[in-house]
Amino acid sequence: MTYLQSKYDPLNTLGFDRIFDQLLAKPATKQTSYPPYNITKESETTYVVELALAGFSEEEIDITVKDSILTVEGTSEDSAEKEYLHRGIAARSFSRTFTLADTIVVTDATFKDGILGITLENVIHEEDKPRKIAINASVEEKQFLSE
């Protein structure tokens, strides 16, 4: 079981009201399948979201993270200069969102050969990592030791 699976185990969760608040705060929007994307796992803590954005330039793409929501938006200006006999490359405006866990941080973004790559890292702070809890002496033992 991974850290994230155990963190949100629905049968053993304390303080789950915060999770419900997050779910209810997200607007229920239907996402389209455009643009197509991949999510790859590069290491135990690093992931890459790849979006196929043929026909877009870097200036037409915006990447934002707010309230654990990664949003990638593209605005394509339709060129009036060209007359298309066939237009098979969809370069329409879009907005795609990804909900991130609290521990996921966006560390990098690259755009090469029509593929936008967004690198994500799972950063677990020291206070959130599992730790051993020492068992203290009972009240009776403490009184006996102090006498």
N, C-alpha and C positions, 0 to 999 in steps of 0.2 A: 504494500500500500504506500503510495507516495504522500508527501507532505500535504499537497492540495486536496487529495482525496480524504485524508483523515481530518483535515481542517474543517471541512464542511459535511461531515457525516451526519445525515439528517436524524439518525436515531440517537446520537450522542452529542448533541450540540447544546451548549449553554450560551445564552446571550444571542440567540438566533434572530432577535427582532431587527438587528442591523442588516442581516442578509435580506430579510423580507422588505425592509425599507429600500434597499438597493434595487430589488426586483420590481417593486411597485413604482419607483421613480423613473425607470426606463420606459420611454414611450414604445408602445407596441407597433413598430413600423415593419412593413413587409419589405424585405430586401429582394432585389432582382438578382439574377445570376451574372450581371455585368458589373464590372469586369471580372473575368475568371481569375481565380487565385489559388495558390498553394500555400500550405503551412508546413515547413520542414523543421525537424529537430536536429540542430547542429551538434549539441552536446547535452549533458544533463541539465544545464541551466540556460542554454541559449537556443532560441527559436528564430526563424526567419519567415515573414509573411511576404510572398512574392505575388505581385499583381501584374497581369499582362496588359500593358497600356500602349499598344501600337497606335501611332498617329498622334501621341501627346508629346509635348516638350516639358522639360523640368519647370518652366515658368507657369505652365497650365495646371500644375499639381500642387495641392495643399495637404499637408499632414499635420493634424493637431491631436493632442491628448488632453482631455479634460474629464475629471471625475471618473477615472478608470475606463474611459471610452476612447479608443483610437479611431479617428475619423480620417479617411482619405477621400479627398474631393478632386475632381477634375473638371475643368471648364474648357471645352473645345470651341474655338471660333471657326465656324463653317466658312471656308474660303470661297468667296464669290468669284475668284479668278479662274477656278477650274470648272470644266464641264465634264461630269462623270458619265461614262457610258455604262459602267458597272461599279457599284460601290459596295465592296464586300468587307472593308475594314471599318468596323464601327468605332467612331471617335466622338461619341455623344457625351454630353456632360453626365457626371455620375457622383454619387456619394455612397461610400461603403463604410460601415462601422463594425468594429470588433470590440467586444467587452473584455477588458483585461482584469485579471486577478489583482488583488491589492499588492502582491509582491512582484508583479511584472513591470519592468521599466523599459521604455524605448531608448535604445542606445545609439542607433545609427540608421541612416536611410541612403540607399544608392539607387541610381537610375542608369541602366546600361542596356542597350539593344532592345528597348521597348519593355523591359522588365523592371518594375519598381521593387526593390528589396528593402524591407523594414526589419531591422534586427531588434529582437526583444530579449531581455535577460531576466531570469527569475532570481531576484535578490532577496534573500531571507536574512533579515537583520538578526544580530546575535540574540537579542531578547526574544525573538520568535522561534529560535531553534529549540529542539527538544533538549531538556536538561534534567539531570538527576536531582531528585528531592531527597534530602537526608531525613531519616526518621529520628526525631528528637526523643529524649527520654520522657517517660510519662511523669505526671505531677508527683506521684508517690515516690518514684525513683529520684527525682530532683530534690525532694525533701529529705530523703534518706542520705543522699550524697552530701547535702549541705550540713548535716548534723555532725 
